[in-house]
Amino acid sequence: EHGGGLDGCRFSPSALWLAVELANDPQLRPVGGERRLHGLELGCGLALVGLTMHALGLDTTLTDCLPGHLRNLRGLCARLGGGAAELRVRCLDWQEEAERSGRVCTVDAGSPENSGASATEELARGVGVERLDSAERHSFDLVAASDVLYEEHHARLLPLVLQTWLRPGGVWCIALAIRDADMMVRFVDGLHAAGLMEP
């Protein structure tokens, strides 16, 4: 489907690369009676990475905070759901996660992605998509994202969001275009500080 915030229905080369890497990872395929893995895609947009996780048999949660993406993802989940693996869409606002943890983060208030917690609640209700439940914190085996580091505050928020939703011992994978070297350094520093990456 086209429209409502899909930016011309295109995905980034980072998303394609990450989807191919995940598809080629034999550890992501369930074996015998093993517990089904739970995957989370952050800022999924068109959800190429998340749909790849789902195709591999992971129970998959697609997240975004933009209304057009959420509406289209909701329809996509309705069409593709019903298989052995669960596929669902949830509203997740990284700024709200920072507010919940008591961290202050300066953001570009003019960007539609940066509406804050009260607006996120209204957005989720208006689009008919539930917010990702805080009871699911630290429960995802795999947290993935592609091309999600394009505003300065993302460098501070993304490590926090990864830490919040990844289960202990879980795996995170991110594919990014480096738009700003200094911002990338701040992002990597945040990963170190969150204990997500060895110093």
C-alpha positions as CSV (number, residue, x, y, z in Angstrom):
1,E,0.0,0.0,0.0
2,H,1.1,3.5,-0.6
3,G,0.5,6.7,1.3
4,G,0.2,8.1,4.7
5,G,3.8,8.5,5.7
6,L,5.6,5.8,3.7
7,D,8.1,8.2,2.0
8,G,7.5,6.8,-1.4
9,C,7.4,3.1,-0.3
10,R,11.2,2.6,-0.4
11,F,13.5,0.9,2.0
12,S,17.1,1.8,2.7
13,P,20.1,-0.2,1.5
14,S,20.9,-0.7,5.2
15,A,17.6,-2.5,5.7
16,L,18.2,-4.8,2.7
17,W,21.7,-5.6,3.9
18,L,20.5,-6.4,7.4
19,A,17.6,-8.5,6.1
20,V,20.0,-10.6,4.0
21,E,22.4,-11.0,6.9
22,L,19.6,-12.2,9.2
23,A,18.2,-14.6,6.5
24,N,21.7,-16.2,6.2
25,D,22.1,-16.7,10.0
26,P,21.3,-20.4,10.8
27,Q,21.0,-19.6,14.5
28,L,17.8,-17.8,13.9
29,R,15.9,-20.9,12.7
30,P,14.0,-22.8,15.4
31,V,15.1,-26.4,15.8
32,G,12.8,-29.2,17.0
33,G,10.9,-28.3,20.2
34,E,13.0,-25.2,21.0
35,R,11.2,-22.1,22.3
36,R,10.3,-19.7,19.4
37,L,12.6,-16.6,19.5
38,H,11.1,-13.2,20.0
39,G,12.2,-10.4,17.6
40,L,11.7,-6.7,17.8
41,E,12.3,-4.2,15.0
42,L,12.8,-0.6,16.1
43,G,11.7,2.3,13.9
44,C,10.7,-0.3,11.3
45,G,9.2,1.9,8.6
46,L,8.4,-0.6,5.8
47,A,9.5,-3.5,8.1
48,L,11.8,-5.3,5.7
49,V,14.0,-6.5,8.6
50,G,11.0,-7.4,10.8
51,L,9.3,-9.3,8.0
52,T,12.5,-11.2,7.5
53,M,12.6,-12.2,11.2
54,H,9.0,-13.3,10.9
55,A,9.7,-15.4,7.7
56,L,12.5,-17.1,9.7
57,G,10.0,-18.2,12.3
58,L,10.5,-15.6,15.0
59,D,7.5,-14.1,16.9
60,T,8.0,-10.6,15.6
61,T,7.0,-7.2,16.9
62,L,7.2,-4.3,14.4
63,T,7.5,-0.8,16.1
64,D,7.4,2.8,14.8
65,C,5.9,6.0,16.0
66,L,4.7,7.6,12.8
67,P,0.9,7.3,12.0
68,G,1.3,6.4,8.3
69,H,3.7,3.6,9.1
70,L,1.6,2.3,11.9
71,R,-1.6,2.2,9.8
72,N,0.1,0.4,6.9
73,L,1.9,-2.0,9.3
74,R,-1.4,-2.8,11.0
75,G,-2.9,-3.8,7.7
76,L,0.2,-5.8,6.7
77,C,0.0,-7.7,10.0
78,A,-3.6,-8.5,9.4
79,R,-2.9,-9.9,6.0
80,L,0.2,-11.9,6.9
81,G,-0.7,-13.0,10.4
82,G,-2.2,-16.3,11.3
83,G,0.9,-18.5,10.8
84,A,2.8,-20.4,13.3
85,A,4.9,-17.3,14.3
86,E,3.2,-14.2,15.7
87,L,3.4,-10.9,13.7
88,R,2.2,-7.7,15.4
89,V,2.7,-4.0,15.3
90,R,3.1,-1.7,18.3
91,C,3.7,2.0,18.8
92,L,7.0,2.8,20.4
93,D,8.3,6.3,20.9
94,W,12.0,6.5,22.0
95,Q,11.5,9.9,23.5
96,E,8.8,8.5,25.8
97,E,11.2,5.7,26.8
98,A,13.8,8.4,27.9
99,E,11.1,10.2,29.9
100,R,10.0,7.0,31.6
101,S,13.6,6.3,32.7
102,G,14.0,9.9,34.0
103,R,16.4,11.0,31.3
104,V,16.1,14.4,29.7
105,C,16.9,14.5,26.0
106,T,16.7,17.6,23.9
107,V,15.0,16.9,20.6
108,D,13.8,18.8,17.5
109,A,10.2,19.5,18.6
110,G,9.2,20.3,15.0
111,S,9.8,16.7,13.8
112,P,6.7,14.5,13.7
113,E,8.7,11.7,15.5
114,N,9.3,13.9,18.5
115,S,5.8,14.4,19.9
116,G,6.4,13.2,23.5
117,A,4.5,10.7,25.7
118,S,1.0,12.3,25.8
119,A,1.0,12.6,22.0
120,T,2.2,9.0,21.6
121,E,-0.8,7.8,23.7
122,E,-3.2,9.8,21.5
123,L,-1.5,8.6,18.3
124,A,-1.7,5.0,19.3
125,R,-5.4,5.3,20.1
126,G,-6.1,7.2,16.9
127,V,-4.4,4.7,14.6
128,G,-5.8,1.7,16.5
129,V,-2.4,0.3,17.4
130,E,-1.4,-0.6,20.9
131,R,1.7,0.7,22.5
132,L,4.4,-1.8,23.3
133,D,3.6,-2.9,26.9
134,S,6.2,-2.1,29.5
135,A,5.7,-5.6,30.9
136,E,7.6,-6.8,27.8
137,R,10.8,-5.0,28.8
138,H,13.9,-7.2,28.7
139,S,12.1,-10.0,26.9
140,F,13.2,-9.8,23.2
141,D,15.9,-12.3,22.0
142,L,16.7,-10.2,19.0
143,V,16.4,-6.4,18.7
144,A,17.1,-5.0,15.2
145,A,17.0,-1.7,13.5
146,S,18.2,-0.2,10.2
147,D,18.9,3.3,9.2
148,V,17.6,4.8,12.4
149,L,20.4,7.2,13.3
150,Y,19.7,10.5,11.5
151,E,18.9,13.0,14.2
152,E,21.3,13.9,17.0
153,H,19.1,12.7,19.8
154,H,18.9,9.2,18.2
155,A,22.5,8.7,19.3
156,R,21.5,9.1,22.9
157,L,18.1,7.4,22.7
158,L,18.8,4.3,20.7
159,P,21.2,2.7,23.3
160,L,18.6,3.3,26.0
161,V,15.8,1.7,23.9
162,L,18.0,-1.3,23.0
163,Q,18.9,-1.8,26.7
164,T,15.2,-1.5,27.7
165,W,13.8,-4.2,25.4
166,L,16.6,-6.7,24.9
167,R,16.6,-9.7,27.2
168,P,19.7,-10.4,29.2
169,G,22.0,-12.4,26.9
170,G,20.0,-11.4,23.8
171,V,21.4,-10.1,20.5
172,W,21.1,-6.7,18.9
173,C,21.9,-5.9,15.4
174,I,21.9,-2.5,13.6
175,A,22.8,-1.5,10.1
176,L,23.4,2.3,9.6
177,A,24.5,4.8,7.1
178,I,27.1,7.0,8.8
179,R,25.8,10.5,8.2
180,D,27.8,12.3,10.9
181,A,31.0,10.8,12.3
182,D,30.7,12.7,15.6
183,M,27.1,11.5,16.1
184,M,28.2,7.9,15.5
185,V,31.0,8.3,18.1
186,R,28.3,9.5,20.6
187,F,26.1,6.5,19.7
188,V,29.0,4.0,20.2
189,D,29.8,5.7,23.5
190,G,26.2,5.3,24.5
191,L,26.3,1.6,23.6
192,H,29.4,1.2,25.9
193,A,27.7,3.1,28.7
194,A,24.6,0.9,28.5
195,G,26.7,-2.2,28.7
196,L,25.7,-3.3,25.2
197,M,29.2,-3.2,23.7
198,E,32.6,-4.1,25.1
199,P,34.9,-1.0,25.7
